[in-house]
Structures are given as structure tokens and as C-alpha cells.
């Protein structure tokens, strides 16, 4: 565990040092990423300014969900979500075979070699949005903060599950970048309050594919709102993590070298 963490930290330092060689390009790329991610909060702001809004949710409560969604991505995308594109490129080039010869697991190797400093812009944007939103809602209690921290861990588990499933899929569907579109299409529902969807959709987003764990339930805890689907969603997030891990192992065992 400690040895793996040290290796990961070294990989992060190398990636940062490499990217900092072109600082202007790095800052511009990171800024563009943040600008794209802020489109949804901007649209939400314009909706509320026009007199409309999400029923039962104030502007800053909705902003808290979207800020936490961006914050969760800001943690996941730089640290490990790059494993999807990394795996896709390695499999397409036929270089993934080299990872199979390493003393560490292939999953660990595709993670530590995929750190993307540019994605840190999402983390900064998420922190700013959350900070602004929290100034306009009641202060959470200590117990709320503790439960929030637990849910944010589960949020990362949810995203990591998707990363494993998508990475495993490209073992068979070599060079298929459509997996990113699938992820965006499904997880974008996590930007919005669960209550605005139908009962059936709420069940799907909480249990079948617990996307609501990414931001909605952590935000609800900070706001002191009781959500009946919280516990089932927590359980299904752990199940989803197991499914992602098993799928990765299953597809890895069936991997055949590709290239060209």
C-alpha cells in the first residue's frame, strides 16, 4: 500500500514536471476545460434568473449539487480516470502487453501512467462553486460533514467503477472512443436534483446505475435533507464497484494483443 502510494506520487511529480515545461499551454488548456464544465452551472443560473428553477430547490442548493459534481470529477479525472484513454491508446498501439510484464498489476500501472494535470482545473472550479453555494445555505453540523465525507468516498468509488468498466470494454472494442460519450450521457444526470425526475428514473439513477451518489446525495446531506433512497444507493455503489472490478478482471483474462 505505502509502496504503491510512493510510486503514484513519483508518477504525479513526473507528469507535473513534464507539463510545466509549457506552462502557458497548460494554463490555457486547464482554463478551457473549466470553461466547458461551467456551462451547466451557467445555464442553471440563467434559468433561475428568468424566474424558473428546479421545484423545491433554490439556486444555491442546485449550485451545490453541480459544484460537488464538478469537484468529484476534479478528484477523479486527474488521479485515475485517465486510465480509460490510457488503456485505449495502449491496446490500440499494442503496448499494453508491456504492462503485463511489470511486477505491479496492470490496473495500477494504467492508473499511475495516466495522471493528467490539466484536469486539475475541474478541481479548482468545483471548489469555487461549492464554496460560493455553502455561503448561501445553512451551516452543516459536524455529523453532516462526517457523513458527507463518507459519501464523497462512495462518489469516487462510483466513478472508479465506471473507469474500470470503460477501460475493460476497450480490450475488446479496440479504439472505440464512444465509451466517453456513454459516460457523459449517463453521468450528466448527476448534475441535477433527483426529485425533478419521475419515480422510475429516480430508482434507476439511485439503484440500477447509482449516478445520484456522485453529487446529489452528498449535497442532500450537507443541506440536511432526508433521502429515502440514500441507503439503497450506498449499497448499490459498493455492488457497482464489485461489478466493475470483476468485469475488469474478466476482460483482462480474455485480452489478446492488438496493434496497428
C-alpha positions as protocol buffer text, in pm:
chain_id: "A"
residue {
  index: 1
  type: UNK
  ca { x: 0 y: 0 z: 0 }
}
residue {
  index: 2
  type: UNK
  ca { x: 268 y: 253 z: 106 }
}
residue {
  index: 3
  type: UNK
  ca { x: 498 y: 138 z: -175 }
}
residue {
  index: 4
  type: UNK
  ca { x: 220 y: 183 z: -430 }
}
residue {
  index: 5
  type: UNK
  ca { x: 138 y: 529 z: -296 }
}
residue {
  index: 6
  type: UNK
  ca { x: 503 y: 634 z: -328 }
}
residue {
  index: 7
  type: UNK
  ca { x: 513 y: 514 z: -687 }
}
residue {
  index: 8
  type: UNK
  ca { x: 193 y: 704 z: -763 }
}
residue {
  index: 9
  type: UNK
  ca { x: 335 y: 1024 z: -611 }
}
residue {
  index: 10
  type: UNK
  ca { x: 651 y: 990 z: -821 }
}
residue {
  index: 11
  type: UNK
  ca { x: 438 y: 945 z: -1134 }
}
residue {
  index: 12
  type: UNK
  ca { x: 236 y: 1256 z: -1045 }
}
residue {
  index: 13
  type: UNK
  ca { x: 555 y: 1461 z: -995 }
}
residue {
  index: 14
  type: UNK
  ca { x: 691 y: 1347 z: -1331 }
}
residue {
  index: 15
  type: UNK
  ca { x: 366 y: 1430 z: -1509 }
}
residue {
  index: 16
  type: UNK
  ca { x: 353 y: 1775 z: -1349 }
}
residue {
  index: 17
  type: UNK
  ca { x: 718 y: 1845 z: -1432 }
}
residue {
  index: 18
  type: UNK
  ca { x: 662 y: 1742 z: -1793 }
}
residue {
  index: 19
  type: UNK
  ca { x: 351 y: 1956 z: -1831 }
}
residue {
  index: 20
  type: UNK
  ca { x: 507 y: 2258 z: -1660 }
}
residue {
  index: 21
  type: UNK
  ca { x: 766 y: 2272 z: -1938 }
}
residue {
  index: 22
  type: UNK
  ca { x: 495 y: 2452 z: -2137 }
}
residue {
  index: 23
  type: UNK
  ca { x: 316 y: 2650 z: -1868 }
}
residue {
  index: 24
  type: UNK
  ca { x: 124 y: 2886 z: -2093 }
}
residue {
  index: 25
  type: UNK
  ca { x: -22 y: 2596 z: -2290 }
}
residue {
  index: 26
  type: UNK
  ca { x: -102 y: 2415 z: -1965 }
}
residue {
  index: 27
  type: UNK
  ca { x: -285 y: 2713 z: -1816 }
}
residue {
  index: 28
  type: UNK
  ca { x: -480 y: 2771 z: -2135 }
}
residue {
  index: 29
  type: UNK
  ca { x: -585 y: 2406 z: -2163 }
}
residue {
  index: 30
  type: UNK
  ca { x: -688 y: 2388 z: -1798 }
}
residue {
  index: 31
  type: UNK
  ca { x: -884 y: 2713 z: -1829 }
}
residue {
  index: 32
  type: UNK
  ca { x: -1068 y: 2584 z: -2137 }
}
residue {
  index: 33
  type: UNK
  ca { x: -1164 y: 2267 z: -1951 }
}
residue {
  index: 34
  type: UNK
  ca { x: -1304 y: 2467 z: -1661 }
}
residue {
  index: 35
  type: UNK
  ca { x: -1496 y: 2693 z: -1900 }
}
residue {
  index: 36
  type: UNK
  ca { x: -1661 y: 2392 z: -2064 }
}
residue {
  index: 37
  type: UNK
  ca { x: -1754 y: 2240 z: -1727 }
}
residue {
  index: 38
  type: UNK
  ca { x: -1909 y: 2567 z: -1608 }
}
residue {
  index: 39
  type: UNK
  ca { x: -2163 y: 2571 z: -1892 }
}
residue {
  index: 40
  type: UNK
  ca { x: -2416 y: 2368 z: -1690 }
}
residue {
  index: 41
  type: UNK
  ca { x: -2395 y: 2592 z: -1378 }
}
residue {
  index: 42
  type: UNK
  ca { x: -2422 y: 2898 z: -1605 }
}
residue {
  index: 43
  type: UNK
  ca { x: -2736 y: 2761 z: -1769 }
}
residue {
  index: 44
  type: UNK
  ca { x: -2878 y: 2686 z: -1422 }
}
residue {
  index: 45
  type: UNK
  ca { x: -2805 y: 3043 z: -1315 }
}
residue {
  index: 46
  type: UNK
  ca { x: -2981 y: 3181 z: -1623 }
}
residue {
  index: 47
  type: UNK
  ca { x: -3282 y: 2956 z: -1562 }
}
residue {
  index: 48
  type: UNK
  ca { x: -3324 y: 3090 z: -1209 }
}
residue {
  index: 49
  type: UNK
  ca { x: -3266 y: 3448 z: -1320 }
}
residue {
  index: 50
  type: UNK
  ca { x: -3552 y: 3409 z: -1567 }
}
residue {
  index: 51
  type: UNK
  ca { x: -3787 y: 3321 z: -1281 }
}
residue {
  index: 52
  type: UNK
  ca { x: -3792 y: 2945 z: -1336 }
}
residue {
  index: 53
  type: UNK
  ca { x: -3597 y: 2678 z: -1148 }
}
residue {
  index: 54
  type: UNK
  ca { x: -3598 y: 2324 z: -1015 }
}
residue {
  index: 55
  type: UNK
  ca { x: -3906 y: 2270 z: -793 }
}
residue {
  index: 56
  type: UNK
  ca { x: -3812 y: 2257 z: -425 }
}
residue {
  index: 57
  type: UNK
  ca { x: -3453 y: 2368 z: -485 }
}
residue {
  index: 58
  type: UNK
  ca { x: -3310 y: 2717 z: -456 }
}
residue {
  index: 59
  type: UNK
  ca { x: -3040 y: 2845 z: -690 }
}
residue {
  index: 60
  type: UNK
  ca { x: -2757 y: 2785 z: -445 }
}
residue {
  index: 61
  type: UNK
  ca { x: -2884 y: 2441 z: -347 }
}
residue {
  index: 62
  type: UNK
  ca { x: -2880 y: 2343 z: -715 }
}
residue {
  index: 63
  type: UNK
  ca { x: -2537 y: 2506 z: -750 }
}
residue {
  index: 64
  type: UNK
  ca { x: -2413 y: 2294 z: -459 }
}
residue {
  index: 65
  type: UNK
  ca { x: -2505 y: 1976 z: -647 }
}
residue {
  index: 66
  type: UNK
  ca { x: -2332 y: 2092 z: -962 }
}
residue {
  index: 67
  type: UNK
  ca { x: -2030 y: 2216 z: -767 }
}
residue {
  index: 68
  type: UNK
  ca { x: -1993 y: 1879 z: -595 }
}
residue {
  index: 69
  type: UNK
  ca { x: -2036 y: 1703 z: -927 }
}
residue {
  index: 70
  type: UNK
  ca { x: -1750 y: 1908 z: -1072 }
}
residue {
  index: 71
  type: UNK
  ca { x: -1547 y: 1857 z: -753 }
}
residue {
  index: 72
  type: UNK
  ca { x: -1590 y: 1479 z: -774 }
}
residue {
  index: 73
  type: UNK
  ca { x: -1471 y: 1485 z: -1135 }
}
residue {
  index: 74
  type: UNK
  ca { x: -1187 y: 1717 z: -1032 }
}
residue {
  index: 75
  type: UNK
  ca { x: -1062 y: 1448 z: -796 }
}
residue {
  index: 76
  type: UNK
  ca { x: -1124 y: 1150 z: -1023 }
}
residue {
  index: 77
  type: UNK
  ca { x: -1012 y: 1276 z: -1362 }
}
residue {
  index: 78
  type: UNK
  ca { x: -656 y: 1383 z: -1273 }
}
residue {
  index: 79
  type: UNK
  ca { x: -585 y: 1090 z: -1040 }
}
residue {
  index: 80
  type: UNK
  ca { x: -725 y: 783 z: -1212 }
}
residue {
  index: 81
  type: UNK
  ca { x: -995 y: 843 z: -1475 }
}
residue {
  index: 82
  type: UNK
  ca { x: -726 y: 894 z: -1739 }
}
residue {
  index: 83
  type: UNK
  ca { x: -682 y: 516 z: -1722 }
}
residue {
  index: 84
  type: UNK
  ca { x: -964 y: 488 z: -1978 }
}
residue {
  index: 85
  type: UNK
  ca { x: -788 y: 683 z: -2251 }
}
residue {
  index: 86
  type: UNK
  ca { x: -454 y: 538 z: -2144 }
}
residue {
  index: 87
  type: UNK
  ca { x: -583 y: 182 z: -2180 }
}
residue {
  index: 88
  type: UNK
  ca { x: -748 y: 266 z: -2511 }
}
residue {
  index: 89
  type: UNK
  ca { x: -422 y: 402 z: -2655 }
}
residue {
  index: 90
  type: UNK
  ca { x: -205 y: 123 z: -2517 }
}
residue {
  index: 91
  type: UNK
  ca { x: -433 y: -150 z: -2651 }
}
residue {
  index: 92
  type: UNK
  ca { x: -463 y: 17 z: -2991 }
}
residue {
  index: 93
  type: UNK
  ca { x: -84 y: 54 z: -3019 }
}
residue {
  index: 94
  type: UNK
  ca { x: -15 y: -296 z: -2890 }
}
residue {
  index: 95
  type: UNK
  ca { x: 183 y: -156 z: -2595 }
}
residue {
  index: 96
  type: UNK
  ca { x: -47 y: -288 z: -2324 }
}
residue {
  index: 97
  type: UNK
  ca { x: 144 y: -616 z: -2338 }
}
residue {
  index: 98
  type: UNK
  ca { x: 440 y: -443 z: -2171 }
}
residue {
  index: 99
  type: UNK
  ca { x: 230 y: -368 z: -1862 }
}
residue {
  index: 100
  type: UNK
  ca { x: 160 y: -738 z: -1824 }
}
residue {
  index: 101
  type: UNK
  ca { x: 532 y: -791 z: -1769 }
}
residue {
  index: 102
  type: UNK
  ca { x: 555 y: -538 z: -1485 }
}
residue {
  index: 103
  type: UNK
  ca { x: 572 y: -654 z: -1120 }
}
residue {
  index: 104
  type: UNK
  ca { x: 271 y: -435 z: -1036 }
}
residue {
  index: 105
  type: UNK
  ca { x: -83 y: -508 z: -1152 }
}
residue {
  index: 106
  type: UNK
  ca { x: -189 y: -378 z: -1496 }
}
residue {
  index: 107
  type: UNK
  ca { x: -472 y: -181 z: -1331 }
}
residue {
  index: 108
  type: UNK
  ca { x: -226 y: 0 z: -1106 }
}
residue {
  index: 109
  type: UNK
  ca { x: 6 y: 71 z: -1398 }
}
residue {
  index: 110
  type: UNK
  ca { x: -260 y: 220 z: -1627 }
}
residue {
  index: 111
  type: UNK
  ca { x: -366 y: 448 z: -1340 }
}
residue {
  index: 112
  type: UNK
  ca { x: -27 y: 585 z: -1240 }
}
residue {
  index: 113
  type: UNK
  ca { x: 81 y: 644 z: -1601 }
}
residue {
  index: 114
  type: UNK
  ca { x: -237 y: 837 z: -1682 }
}
residue {
  index: 115
  type: UNK
  ca { x: -218 y: 1135 z: -1445 }
}
residue {
  index: 116
  type: UNK
  ca { x: -341 y: 1444 z: -1630 }
}
residue {
  index: 117
  type: UNK
  ca { x: -252 y: 1780 z: -1467 }
}
residue {
  index: 118
  type: UNK
  ca { x: -487 y: 1970 z: -1698 }
}
residue {
  index: 119
  type: UNK
  ca { x: -785 y: 1805 z: -1530 }
}
residue {
  index: 120
  type: UNK
  ca { x: -692 y: 1982 z: -1205 }
}
residue {
  index: 121
  type: UNK
  ca { x: -885 y: 2278 z: -1342 }
}
residue {
  index: 122
  type: UNK
  ca { x: -1204 y: 2083 z: -1267 }
}
residue {
  index: 123
  type: UNK
  ca { x: -1096 y: 2052 z: -905 }
}
residue {
  index: 124
  type: UNK
  ca { x: -1042 y: 2427 z: -877 }
}
residue {
  index: 125
  type: UNK
  ca { x: -1375 y: 2505 z: -1045 }
}
residue {
  index: 126
  type: UNK
  ca { x: -1559 y: 2261 z: -819 }
}
residue {
  index: 127
  type: UNK
  ca { x: -1406 y: 2409 z: -504 }
}
residue {
  index: 128
  type: UNK
  ca { x: -1508 y: 2761 z: -609 }
}
residue {
  index: 129
  type: UNK
  ca { x: -1868 y: 2660 z: -687 }
}
residue {
  index: 130
  type: UNK
  ca { x: -1906 y: 2464 z: -362 }
}
residue {
  index: 131
  type: UNK
  ca { x: -1759 y: 2749 z: -157 }
}
residue {
  index: 132
  type: UNK
  ca { x: -2000 y: 3003 z: -310 }
}
residue {
  index: 133
  type: UNK
  ca { x: -2301 y: 2773 z: -263 }
}
residue {
  index: 134
  type: UNK
  ca { x: -2218 y: 2692 z: 101 }
}
residue {
  index: 135
  type: UNK
  ca { x: -2216 y: 3063 z: 187 }
}
residue {
  index: 136
  type: UNK
  ca { x: -2584 y: 3083 z: 97 }
}
residue {
  index: 137
  type: UNK
  ca { x: -2715 y: 2771 z: 274 }
}
residue {
  index: 138
  type: UNK
  ca { x: -2737 y: 2685 z: 646 }
}
residue {
  index: 139
  type: UNK
  ca { x: -2409 y: 2570 z: 801 }
}
residue {
  index: 140
  type: UNK
  ca { x: -2390 y: 2187 z: 814 }
}
residue {
  index: 141
  type: UNK
  ca { x: -2331 y: 2021 z: 1151 }
}
residue {
  index: 142
  type: UNK
  ca { x: -2028 y: 1805 z: 1233 }
}
residue {
  index: 143
  type: UNK
  ca { x: -2228 y: 1486 z: 1182 }
}
residue {
  index: 144
  type: UNK
  ca { x: -2340 y: 1611 z: 842 }
}
residue {
  index: 145
  type: UNK
  ca { x: -1980 y: 1680 z: 743 }
}
residue {
  index: 146
  type: UNK
  ca { x: -1871 y: 1333 z: 855 }
}
residue {
  index: 147
  type: UNK
  ca { x: -2147 y: 1162 z: 658 }
}
residue {
  index: 148
  type: UNK
  ca { x: -2065 y: 1388 z: 363 }
}
residue {
  index: 149
  type: UNK
  ca { x: -1702 y: 1270 z: 369 }
}
residue {
  index: 150
  type: UNK
  ca { x: -1820 y: 908 z: 362 }
}
residue {
  index: 151
  type: UNK
  ca { x: -2048 y: 978 z: 67 }
}
residue {
  index: 152
  type: UNK
  ca { x: -1770 y: 1154 z: -122 }
}
residue {
  index: 153
  type: UNK
  ca { x: -1560 y: 837 z: -85 }
}
residue {
  index: 154
  type: UNK
  ca { x: -1853 y: 640 z: -226 }
}
residue {
  index: 155
  type: UNK
  ca { x: -1879 y: 901 z: -501 }
}
residue {
  index: 156
  type: UNK
  ca { x: -1521 y: 826 z: -603 }
}
residue {
  index: 157
  type: UNK
  ca { x: -1595 y: 454 z: -589 }
}
residue {
  index: 158
  type: UNK
  ca { x: -1883 y: 511 z: -829 }
}
residue {
  index: 159
  type: UNK
  ca { x: -1666 y: 699 z: -1079 }
}
residue {
  index: 160
  type: UNK
  ca { x: -1383 y: 447 z: -1041 }
}
residue {
  index: 161
  type: UNK
  ca { x: -1629 y: 167 z: -1118 }
}
residue {
  index: 162
  type: UNK
  ca { x: -1717 y: 341 z: -1443 }
}
residue {
  index: 163
  type: UNK
  ca { x: -1349 y: 386 z: -1522 }
}
residue {
  index: 164
  type: UNK
  ca { x: -1282 y: 13 z: -1479 }
}
residue {
  index: 165
  type: UNK
  ca { x: -1584 y: -86 z: -1689 }
}
residue {
  index: 166
  type: UNK
  ca { x: -1494 y: 154 z: -1970 }
}
residue {
  index: 167
  type: UNK
  ca { x: -1126 y: 54 z: -1963 }
}
residue {
  index: 168
  type: UNK
  ca { x: -1215 y: -313 z: -1973 }
}
residue {
  index: 169
  type: UNK
  ca { x: -1453 y: -256 z: -2264 }
}
residue {
  index: 170
  type: UNK
  ca { x: -1174 y: -127 z: -2491 }
}
residue {
  index: 171
  type: UNK
  ca { x: -991 y: -462 z: -2458 }
}
residue {
  index: 172
  type: UNK
  ca { x: -1250 y: -595 z: -2699 }
}
residue {
  index: 173
  type: UNK
  ca { x: -1370 y: -280 z: -2875 }
}
residue {
  index: 174
  type: UNK
  ca { x: -1025 y: -153 z: -2965 }
}
residue {
  index: 175
  type: UNK
  ca { x: -1002 y: 220 z: -3034 }
}
residue {
  index: 176
  type: UNK
  ca { x: -1369 y: 284 z: -2953 }
}
residue {
  index: 177
  type: UNK
  ca { x: -1373 y: 638 z: -2811 }
}
residue {
  index: 178
  type: UNK
  ca { x: -1754 y: 623 z: -2787 }
}
residue {
  index: 179
  type: UNK
  ca { x: -1716 y: 497 z: -2431 }
}
residue {
  index: 180
  type: UNK
  ca { x: -1657 y: 857 z: -2321 }
}
residue {
  index: 181
  type: UNK
  ca { x: -1984 y: 966 z: -2479 }
}
residue {
  index: 182
  type: UNK
  ca { x: -2168 y: 690 z: -2294 }
}
residue {
  index: 183
  type: UNK
  ca { x: -2016 y: 801 z: -1964 }
}
residue {
  index: 184
  type: UNK
  ca { x: -2107 y: 1165 z: -2021 }
}
residue {
  index: 185
  type: UNK
  ca { x: -2460 y: 1080 z: -2131 }
}
residue {
  index: 186
  type: UNK
  ca { x: -2530 y: 870 z: -1821 }
}
residue {
  index: 187
  type: UNK
  ca { x: -2350 y: 1068 z: -1552 }
}
residue {
  index: 188
  type: UNK
  ca { x: -2475 y: 1411 z: -1665 }
}
residue {
  index: 189
  type: UNK
  ca { x: -2799 y: 1327 z: -1481 }
}
residue {
  index: 190
  type: UNK
  ca { x: -2593 y: 1364 z: -1163 }
}
residue {
  index: 191
  type: UNK
  ca { x: -2584 y: 1741 z: -1220 }
}
residue {
  index: 192
  type: UNK
  ca { x: -2949 y: 1779 z: -1126 }
}
residue {
  index: 193
  type: UNK
  ca { x: -3171 y: 1724 z: -821 }
}
residue {
  index: 194
  type: UNK
  ca { x: -3306 y: 1369 z: -816 }
}
residue {
  index: 195
  type: UNK
  ca { x: -3651 y: 1495 z: -723 }
}
residue {
  index: 196
  type: UNK
  ca { x: -3709 y: 1656 z: -1065 }
}
residue {
  index: 197
  type: UNK
  ca { x: -3719 y: 1313 z: -1230 }
}
residue {
  index: 198
  type: UNK
  ca { x: -4000 y: 1059 z: -1232 }
}
residue {
  index: 199
  type: UNK
  ca { x: -4014 y: 788 z: -966 }
}
residue {
  index: 200
  type: UNK
  ca { x: -3890 y: 531 z: -1215 }
}
residue {
  index: 201
  type: UNK
  ca { x: -3595 y: 747 z: -1320 }
}
residue {
  index: 202
  type: UNK
  ca { x: -3510 y: 814 z: -954 }
}
residue {
  index: 203
  type: UNK
  ca { x: -3491 y: 438 z: -894 }
}
residue {
  index: 204
  type: UNK
  ca { x: -3268 y: 388 z: -1197 }
}
residue {
  index: 205
  type: UNK
  ca { x: -3034 y: 673 z: -1103 }
}
residue {
  index: 206
  type: UNK
  ca { x: -3011 y: 556 z: -742 }
}
residue {
  index: 207
  type: UNK
  ca { x: -3009 y: 178 z: -770 }
}
residue {
  index: 208
  type: UNK
  ca { x: -2965 y: 42 z: -1123 }
}
residue {
  index: 209
  type: UNK
  ca { x: -2690 y: 295 z: -1202 }
}
residue {
  index: 210
  type: UNK
  ca { x: -2622 y: 490 z: -880 }
}
residue {
  index: 211
  type: UNK
  ca { x: -2526 y: 812 z: -1058 }
}
residue {
  index: 212
  type: UNK
  ca { x: -2700 y: 1013 z: -783 }
}
residue {
  index: 213
  type: UNK
  ca { x: -2419 y: 915 z: -548 }
}
residue {
  index: 214
  type: UNK
  ca { x: -2174 y: 1135 z: -738 }
}
residue {
  index: 215
  type: UNK
  ca { x: -2319 y: 1464 z: -615 }
}
residue {
  index: 216
  type: UNK
  ca { x: -2690 y: 1460 z: -528 }
}
residue {
  index: 217
  type: UNK
  ca { x: -2674 y: 1257 z: -208 }
}
residue {
  index: 218
  type: UNK
  ca { x: -2359 y: 1429 z: -74 }
}
residue {
  index: 219
  type: UNK
  ca { x: -2530 y: 1765 z: -137 }
}
residue {
  index: 220
  type: UNK
  ca { x: -2851 y: 1646 z: 30 }
}
residue {
  index: 221
  type: UNK
  ca { x: -2657 y: 1550 z: 342 }
}
residue {
  index: 222
  type: UNK
  ca { x: -2494 y: 1894 z: 365 }
}
residue {
  index: 223
  type: UNK
  ca { x: -2837 y: 2053 z: 323 }
}
residue {
  index: 224
  type: UNK
  ca { x: -2988 y: 1836 z: 597 }
}
residue {
  index: 225
  type: UNK
  ca { x: -3237 y: 1672 z: 362 }
}
residue {
  index: 226
  type: UNK
  ca { x: -3355 y: 1320 z: 431 }
}
residue {
  index: 227
  type: UNK
  ca { x: -3350 y: 1098 z: 121 }
}
residue {
  index: 228
  type: UNK
  ca { x: -3521 y: 755 z: 137 }
}
residue {
  index: 229
  type: UNK
  ca { x: -3305 y: 615 z: -144 }
}
residue {
  index: 230
  type: UNK
  ca { x: -2975 y: 708 z: 24 }
}
residue {
  index: 231
  type: UNK
  ca { x: -2903 y: 373 z: 192 }
}
residue {
  index: 232
  type: UNK
  ca { x: -3002 y: 161 z: -113 }
}
residue {
  index: 233
  type: UNK
  ca { x: -2780 y: 385 z: -326 }
}
residue {
  index: 234
  type: UNK
  ca { x: -2487 y: 338 z: -87 }
}
residue {
  index: 235
  type: UNK
  ca { x: -2527 y: -39 z: -106 }
}
residue {
  index: 236
  type: UNK
  ca { x: -2559 y: -40 z: -484 }
}
residue {
  index: 237
  type: UNK
  ca { x: -2250 y: 178 z: -518 }
}
residue {
  index: 238
  type: UNK
  ca { x: -2048 y: -93 z: -344 }
}
residue {
  index: 239
  type: UNK
  ca { x: -2213 y: -356 z: -565 }
}
residue {
  index: 240
  type: UNK
  ca { x: -2128 y: -147 z: -871 }
}
residue {
  index: 241
  type: UNK
  ca { x: -1766 y: -131 z: -757 }
}
residue {
  index: 242
  type: UNK
  ca { x: -1755 y: -510 z: -730 }
}
residue {
  index: 243
  type: UNK
  ca { x: -1913 y: -546 z: -1074 }
}
residue {
  index: 244
  type: UNK
  ca { x: -1656 y: -307 z: -1223 }
}
residue {
  index: 245
  type: UNK
  ca { x: -1367 y: -495 z: -1062 }
}
residue {
  index: 246
  type: UNK
  ca { x: -1495 y: -833 z: -1175 }
}
residue {
  index: 247
  type: UNK
  ca { x: -1558 y: -708 z: -1527 }
}
residue {
  index: 248
  type: UNK
  ca { x: -1204 y: -566 z: -1548 }
}
residue {
  index: 249
  type: UNK
  ca { x: -1055 y: -899 z: -1436 }
}
residue {
  index: 250
  type: UNK
  ca { x: -1278 y: -1095 z: -1671 }
}
residue {
  index: 251
  type: UNK
  ca { x: -1190 y: -886 z: -1976 }
}
residue {
  index: 252
  type: UNK
  ca { x: -820 y: -874 z: -1881 }
}
residue {
  index: 253
  type: UNK
  ca { x: -811 y: -1255 z: -1875 }
}
residue {
  index: 254
  type: UNK
  ca { x: -952 y: -1254 z: -2229 }
}
residue {
  index: 255
  type: UNK
  ca { x: -721 y: -984 z: -2361 }
}
residue {
  index: 256
  type: UNK
  ca { x: -537 y: -1066 z: -2682 }
}
residue {
  index: 257
  type: UNK
  ca { x: -264 y: -840 z: -2813 }
}
residue {
  index: 258
  type: UNK
  ca { x: -370 y: -579 z: -3066 }
}
residue {
  index: 259
  type: UNK
  ca { x: -192 y: -310 z: -3262 }
}
residue {
  index: 260
  type: UNK
  ca { x: -174 y: -121 z: -3585 }
}
